[in-house]
Amino acid sequence: MAQDSEVVSASLEAIAGGLLKRKRGNLSMASKIQTCLLFSGNGKEAAECYVSLVPNSRIERIFSPTVGEPPLTIEFTLGGVPYQILNRGPKMEHTGASSIVVLTNDQAETDRLWDALAADGGEEKPCGWLRDRFGIWWQIVPEILPDLLMKEDQTAAGRVMEALLTMNKIDSATLEAAFRAA
């Protein structure tokens, strides 16, 4: 219970601080809705990593109410989608119940993102899922996968699904071959 009240207190402090900063600076949020990720001190490092990997991404704002301590909140845009990191919560493990899904243009982009997110202690999981070194869950999905699964030929789409179930990192060429197989 004490941890829950600490999270609520830190959340309210972050929201109030962010609102004051916005009001004073005449800034406005790009979106009324943001996904908030809870970290225990290394949130700025995570945000910097994420924005370096995904095009159309950037750190928007960092709120640091206490000199010499990690920032309390880091607001960033990832692929045009707004996120916020609350960086002072109790140590809580992120679960696969929520994940960041990235639809990739081609196998090169899939490989680049997968390799970067799985590096330094990340954990590969089946069907395009992985957990990065910060504990955040991702799904790296080549755009060809939903395209093949939605084709009229559901027998071929079934072969694509069977091939997918054998993979960790999704391989587009293998999916296409499964679709074309007789």
Secondary structure, 3 states (H helix, E strand, C coil): CHHHHHHHHHHHHHHHHHHHHHHHHCCCCCCCCCEEEECCCCHHHHHHHHHHHCCCCEEEEEECCCCCCCCCEEEEEECCEEEEEECCCCCCCCCCCCCEEEEECCHHHHHHHHHHHHCCCCEECHHHEEECCCCCEEEEEECHHHHHHCCCCHHHHHHHHHHHCCCCCCCHHHHHHHHHCC
